[in-house]
Amino acid sequence: MENRSTKGRVVIKDEWPGYSLKLFTYPEHYHEDVESVYIPHGVIMDRIERLARHIMEDISDQNIMVLCVLKGGYKFCCDLVEHIKAIGRSADKYLETRVEFIRLKSYLNDQSTEDLQIIGSQDLSFLRGKNVLIVEAIVDTGKTINALLKHVETFEPKMVKVTALLVKRVPNMVENLPDYVGFEIPNRFVVGYALDYNEYFRDLNHICVISEVGKKKYKISAEKPGIVEDLSLQAEDLSLLNDLLAP
């Protein structure tokens, strides 16, 4: 990834334990499956509004193609685009945003794998000559986002910027952060706000730390997967997302 200047991020220190679960509401079926509320939903939303303002300052009145990385990025993307539109309306400045979706798979249980799969069409020729904003929920080593960025750049977009809600401090993490970062967090496995553990926990509004109980309960064996995941995106799923993000 090329050198990228960032407009700061909220840094969560290693010793931060998170908030007690007793202070918040969350789905009862995840009782004992999470340790703490790491980032409350309200804090997430406020930070996303700030990211939207930074993006508006940089892009100004140019149109933008938003490339949302599914599945974990869909809530972040929806809320980010909504804030961009709201800011544009209040400033009487319309920024045309078109949203497209791509799906990657590089995790098994709580471990990032070396094998990056781009699921669905790999033809992104519609990005040629466009201002592109890649929206990703979380970046750790940076290998996944770097691979996607290189793939996107082969289609000759006019400009490419990357935003990530979370950047995780891990060994051998990417040296150059995305352009817009919500939070930098310690090397803890977090779930919620559409971030999953083997397709569970996406229905949590807060970002939470998964417990060892939760890891064991929802673990998938690499040899004998317990969940058969449909890797194709159904047309109605994409239609629903497009409806949510329509101007």
DRENDO-1510 file (C-alpha; in Angstrom, 1 decimal, always signed):
<recs>
REC; n; res; u; v; w
REC; 1; MET; +0.0; +0.0; +0.0 .
REC; 2; GLU; +1.4; +3.4; -0.9 .
REC; 3; ASN; +2.1; +6.0; +1.8 .
REC; 4; ARG; -1.1; +7.4; +3.1 .
REC; 5; SER; -1.7; +10.3; +5.4 .
REC; 6; THR; -4.5; +9.8; +8.0 .
REC; 7; LYS; -6.5; +12.4; +9.9 .
REC; 8; GLY; -6.0; +10.6; +13.2 .
REC; 9; ARG; -7.9; +7.8; +14.9 .
REC; 10; VAL; -9.1; +7.0; +18.4 .
REC; 11; VAL; -6.4; +4.8; +20.0 .
REC; 12; ILE; -7.7; +2.2; +22.6 .
REC; 13; LYS; -4.9; +1.1; +24.9 .
REC; 14; ASP; -3.9; -2.5; +25.5 .
REC; 15; GLU; -5.1; -2.4; +29.1 .
REC; 16; TRP; -8.6; -1.2; +28.3 .
REC; 17; PRO; -11.0; -4.0; +29.6 .
REC; 18; GLY; -14.1; -2.6; +28.1 .
REC; 19; TYR; -17.4; -1.7; +29.8 .
REC; 20; SER; -19.4; -4.1; +32.0 .
REC; 21; LEU; -22.1; -6.0; +30.2 .
REC; 22; LYS; -24.5; -5.0; +33.0 .
REC; 23; LEU; -24.4; -1.4; +31.7 .
REC; 24; PHE; -25.8; -2.2; +28.3 .
REC; 25; THR; -28.5; -4.2; +26.6 .
REC; 26; TYR; -27.6; -7.0; +24.2 .
REC; 27; PRO; -29.2; -10.2; +22.9 .
REC; 28; GLU; -29.8; -12.6; +25.7 .
REC; 29; HIS; -28.8; -15.6; +23.5 .
REC; 30; TYR; -25.2; -14.3; +23.7 .
REC; 31; HIS; -25.1; -14.5; +27.5 .
REC; 32; GLU; -21.6; -15.6; +28.6 .
REC; 33; ASP; -20.5; -15.5; +24.9 .
REC; 34; VAL; -19.0; -12.0; +25.2 .
REC; 35; GLU; -16.7; -10.6; +27.9 .
REC; 36; SER; -17.4; -6.9; +27.7 .
REC; 37; VAL; -18.7; -4.1; +25.6 .
REC; 38; TYR; -15.6; -2.7; +24.0 .
REC; 39; ILE; -17.0; +0.1; +22.0 .
REC; 40; PRO; -20.6; +1.1; +22.6 .
REC; 41; HIS; -22.9; +1.7; +19.6 .
REC; 42; GLY; -23.3; +5.4; +20.3 .
REC; 43; VAL; -19.6; +6.0; +20.3 .
REC; 44; ILE; -19.3; +4.0; +17.0 .
REC; 45; MET; -21.9; +6.3; +15.4 .
REC; 46; ASP; -20.4; +9.5; +16.6 .
REC; 47; ARG; -17.0; +8.4; +15.3 .
REC; 48; ILE; -18.4; +7.5; +11.9 .
REC; 49; GLU; -20.0; +10.9; +11.6 .
REC; 50; ARG; -16.5; +12.4; +12.1 .
REC; 51; LEU; -15.0; +10.1; +9.4 .
REC; 52; ALA; -17.8; +11.2; +7.0 .
REC; 53; ARG; -16.8; +14.8; +7.6 .
REC; 54; HIS; -13.2; +14.1; +6.9 .
REC; 55; ILE; -14.1; +12.3; +3.7 .
REC; 56; MET; -16.4; +15.2; +2.6 .
REC; 57; GLU; -13.5; +17.7; +3.2 .
REC; 58; ASP; -11.2; +15.7; +1.0 .
REC; 59; ILE; -13.5; +14.7; -1.8 .
REC; 60; SER; -15.4; +18.0; -1.9 .
REC; 61; ASP; -17.9; +18.0; -4.8 .
REC; 62; GLN; -16.5; +15.0; -6.7 .
REC; 63; ASN; -18.6; +11.9; -7.2 .
REC; 64; ILE; -17.5; +8.8; -5.5 .
REC; 65; MET; -17.8; +5.0; -6.0 .
REC; 66; VAL; -18.1; +3.3; -2.6 .
REC; 67; LEU; -16.8; -0.3; -2.7 .
REC; 68; CYS; -18.2; -2.0; +0.4 .
REC; 69; VAL; -16.4; -5.2; +1.7 .
REC; 70; LEU; -19.0; -7.6; +2.8 .
REC; 71; LYS; -20.2; -9.0; +5.1 .
REC; 72; GLY; -18.6; -7.3; +8.0 .
REC; 73; GLY; -18.5; -3.9; +6.4 .
REC; 74; TYR; -22.2; -3.5; +5.5 .
REC; 75; LYS; -23.3; -1.7; +8.7 .
REC; 76; PHE; -20.3; +0.6; +8.7 .
REC; 77; CYS; -20.9; +1.3; +5.0 .
REC; 78; CYS; -24.6; +2.0; +5.4 .
REC; 79; ASP; -24.1; +4.4; +8.3 .
REC; 80; LEU; -21.1; +6.1; +6.7 .
REC; 81; VAL; -23.0; +6.8; +3.5 .
REC; 82; GLU; -26.0; +8.1; +5.4 .
REC; 83; HIS; -23.8; +10.5; +7.3 .
REC; 84; ILE; -22.1; +11.7; +4.1 .
REC; 85; LYS; -25.6; +12.4; +2.6 .
REC; 86; ALA; -26.8; +14.2; +5.7 .
REC; 87; ILE; -23.7; +16.4; +5.9 .
REC; 88; GLY; -24.1; +17.2; +2.2 .
REC; 89; ARG; -27.7; +18.2; +2.6 .
REC; 90; SER; -26.9; +20.4; +5.6 .
REC; 91; ALA; -24.1; +22.1; +3.6 .
REC; 92; ASP; -26.3; +22.4; +0.5 .
REC; 93; LYS; -23.6; +20.3; -1.3 .
REC; 94; TYR; -24.6; +17.1; -3.0 .
REC; 95; LEU; -22.0; +14.4; -3.3 .
REC; 96; GLU; -23.2; +11.6; -5.6 .
REC; 97; THR; -22.4; +8.2; -4.0 .
REC; 98; ARG; -22.8; +4.9; -5.9 .
REC; 99; VAL; -22.3; +1.8; -3.8 .
REC; 100; GLU; -21.1; -1.5; -5.1 .
REC; 101; PHE; -20.3; -4.7; -3.0 .
REC; 102; ILE; -17.4; -7.1; -2.9 .
REC; 103; ARG; -17.0; -10.1; -0.6 .
REC; 104; LEU; -13.8; -11.4; +0.7 .
REC; 105; LYS; -13.0; -14.4; +2.9 .
REC; 106; SER; -9.8; -14.8; +4.8 .
REC; 107; TYR; -10.7; -16.0; +8.3 .
REC; 108; LEU; -11.3; -19.4; +9.9 .
REC; 109; ASN; -12.6; -19.1; +13.5 .
REC; 110; ASP; -10.4; -16.3; +15.0 .
REC; 111; GLN; -7.4; -16.7; +12.8 .
REC; 112; SER; -6.6; -14.8; +9.6 .
REC; 113; THR; -5.5; -17.1; +6.8 .
REC; 114; GLU; -3.1; -16.5; +3.9 .
REC; 115; ASP; -5.7; -17.5; +1.4 .
REC; 116; LEU; -7.7; -14.5; +0.2 .
REC; 117; GLN; -10.8; -15.3; -1.7 .
REC; 118; ILE; -12.7; -12.7; -3.7 .
REC; 119; ILE; -16.2; -14.1; -3.9 .
REC; 120; GLY; -18.4; -13.3; -6.8 .
REC; 121; SER; -17.4; -11.3; -9.9 .
REC; 122; GLN; -13.8; -10.2; -9.9 .
REC; 123; ASP; -14.4; -7.9; -12.8 .
REC; 124; LEU; -14.4; -4.4; -11.4 .
REC; 125; SER; -14.0; -2.6; -14.7 .
REC; 126; PHE; -16.8; -0.2; -13.6 .
REC; 127; LEU; -14.2; +1.4; -11.3 .
REC; 128; ARG; -12.2; +2.7; -14.3 .
REC; 129; GLY; -11.7; +6.5; -14.1 .
REC; 130; LYS; -13.8; +6.7; -10.8 .
REC; 131; ASN; -13.0; +8.1; -7.4 .
REC; 132; VAL; -13.1; +5.0; -5.2 .
REC; 133; LEU; -13.6; +4.6; -1.5 .
REC; 134; ILE; -13.0; +1.1; -0.2 .
REC; 135; VAL; -15.0; +0.6; +3.0 .
REC; 136; GLU; -13.7; -2.2; +5.3 .
REC; 137; ALA; -14.8; -3.0; +8.8 .
REC; 138; ILE; -11.5; -4.1; +10.3 .
REC; 139; VAL; -7.8; -4.3; +9.2 .
REC; 140; ASP; -5.2; -6.3; +11.1 .
REC; 141; THR; -2.1; -7.5; +9.3 .
REC; 142; GLY; -3.2; -5.5; +6.2 .
REC; 143; LYS; -2.6; -8.4; +3.9 .
REC; 144; THR; -6.2; -8.6; +2.9 .
REC; 145; ILE; -6.7; -4.9; +2.2 .
REC; 146; ASN; -3.4; -4.7; +0.4 .
REC; 147; ALA; -4.4; -7.6; -1.9 .
REC; 148; LEU; -7.8; -6.0; -2.6 .
REC; 149; LEU; -6.2; -2.6; -3.2 .
REC; 150; LYS; -3.8; -4.0; -5.7 .
REC; 151; HIS; -6.7; -5.8; -7.5 .
REC; 152; VAL; -8.7; -2.6; -7.6 .
REC; 153; GLU; -5.8; -0.5; -9.0 .
REC; 154; THR; -5.5; -2.9; -12.0 .
REC; 155; PHE; -8.8; -1.4; -13.2 .
REC; 156; GLU; -7.3; +2.1; -13.3 .
REC; 157; PRO; -9.5; +4.2; -11.0 .
REC; 158; LYS; -8.9; +7.9; -10.9 .
REC; 159; MET; -8.3; +7.8; -7.1 .
REC; 160; VAL; -8.5; +5.2; -4.4 .
REC; 161; LYS; -8.9; +5.8; -0.7 .
REC; 162; VAL; -9.5; +3.3; +2.1 .
REC; 163; THR; -11.5; +3.7; +5.3 .
REC; 164; ALA; -11.6; +1.1; +8.1 .
REC; 165; LEU; -13.7; +1.3; +11.2 .
REC; 166; LEU; -11.1; -0.7; +13.2 .
REC; 167; VAL; -7.3; -1.2; +12.8 .
REC; 168; LYS; -5.9; -3.9; +15.1 .
REC; 169; ARG; -2.4; -3.7; +16.6 .
REC; 170; VAL; -0.9; -7.1; +15.6 .
REC; 171; PRO; +2.6; -8.3; +14.9 .
REC; 172; ASN; +3.6; -7.5; +11.3 .
REC; 173; MET; +0.7; -5.1; +10.9 .
REC; 174; VAL; +0.6; -2.9; +7.9 .
REC; 175; GLU; +2.9; +0.1; +8.2 .
REC; 176; ASN; +0.7; +2.5; +6.3 .
REC; 177; LEU; -2.8; +2.8; +7.8 .
REC; 178; PRO; -5.9; +3.3; +5.8 .
REC; 179; ASP; -6.7; +6.9; +4.9 .
REC; 180; TYR; -9.6; +7.1; +7.4 .
REC; 181; VAL; -9.5; +5.1; +10.6 .
REC; 182; GLY; -12.2; +5.0; +13.3 .
REC; 183; PHE; -10.5; +3.2; +16.1 .
REC; 184; GLU; -7.1; +1.6; +16.6 .
REC; 185; ILE; -7.6; -1.4; +19.0 .
REC; 186; PRO; -5.4; -4.0; +20.7 .
REC; 187; ASN; -5.0; -7.5; +19.4 .
REC; 188; ARG; -8.3; -8.8; +20.7 .
REC; 189; PHE; -10.9; -10.6; +18.7 .
REC; 190; VAL; -14.0; -8.4; +18.6 .
REC; 191; VAL; -17.5; -9.1; +17.3 .
REC; 192; GLY; -20.7; -7.1; +16.8 .
REC; 193; TYR; -21.8; -4.2; +14.6 .
REC; 194; ALA; -21.8; -6.8; +11.7 .
REC; 195; LEU; -18.4; -8.3; +12.7 .
REC; 196; ASP; -18.8; -12.0; +13.1 .
REC; 197; TYR; -17.3; -15.2; +14.5 .
REC; 198; ASN; -18.3; -17.9; +12.0 .
REC; 199; GLU; -21.4; -15.9; +11.1 .
REC; 200; TYR; -22.5; -15.4; +14.7 .
REC; 201; PHE; -22.7; -12.0; +16.6 .
REC; 202; ARG; -23.6; -9.8; +13.6 .
REC; 203; ASP; -26.8; -8.9; +15.4 .
REC; 204; LEU; -24.9; -7.1; +18.3 .
REC; 205; ASN; -25.2; -3.3; +18.1 .
REC; 206; HIS; -22.1; -2.8; +20.2 .
REC; 207; ILE; -18.5; -4.0; +19.4 .
REC; 208; CYS; -17.7; -6.6; +22.0 .
REC; 209; VAL; -14.9; -8.9; +23.0 .
REC; 210; ILE; -15.8; -12.5; +22.5 .
REC; 211; SER; -15.3; -14.9; +25.4 .
REC; 212; GLU; -13.5; -18.3; +25.4 .
REC; 213; VAL; -17.0; -19.8; +26.0 .
REC; 214; GLY; -18.2; -18.1; +22.8 .
REC; 215; LYS; -15.2; -19.2; +20.8 .
REC; 216; LYS; -15.7; -22.8; +21.8 .
REC; 217; LYS; -19.5; -22.8; +21.3 .
REC; 218; TYR; -19.3; -21.5; +17.7 .
REC; 219; LYS; -16.0; -22.9; +16.6 .
REC; 220; ILE; -15.8; -24.6; +13.1 .
REC; 221; SER; -13.5; -27.5; +12.5 .
REC; 222; ALA; -11.1; -26.9; +9.6 .
REC; 223; GLU; -11.5; -30.6; +8.7 .
REC; 224; LYS; -15.2; -31.0; +9.2 .
REC; 225; PRO; -17.0; -27.6; +9.0 .
REC; 226; GLY; -20.0; -27.4; +11.2 .
REC; 227; ILE; -21.6; -24.7; +9.1 .
REC; 228; VAL; -22.0; -24.9; +5.3 .
REC; 229; GLU; -21.8; -21.3; +4.2 .
REC; 230; ASP; -23.3; -20.2; +0.9 .
REC; 231; LEU; -20.5; -18.1; -0.6 .
REC; 232; SER; -22.7; -16.6; -3.3 .
REC; 233; LEU; -24.6; -13.4; -2.8 .
REC; 234; GLN; -28.2; -13.7; -3.7 .
REC; 235; ALA; -29.6; -11.0; -6.0 .
REC; 236; GLU; -32.2; -10.1; -3.4 .
REC; 237; ASP; -29.5; -9.5; -0.8 .
REC; 238; LEU; -27.7; -7.0; -3.0 .
REC; 239; SER; -31.0; -5.4; -4.0 .
REC; 240; LEU; -31.8; -4.9; -0.3 .
REC; 241; LEU; -28.5; -3.3; +0.4 .
REC; 242; ASN; -28.8; -1.0; -2.6 .
REC; 243; ASP; -32.2; +0.1; -1.4 .
REC; 244; LEU; -30.8; +0.9; +2.0 .
REC; 245; LEU; -28.0; +3.0; +0.5 .
REC; 246; ALA; -30.1; +4.7; -2.3 .
REC; 247; PRO; -29.9; +8.5; -2.4 .
</recs>
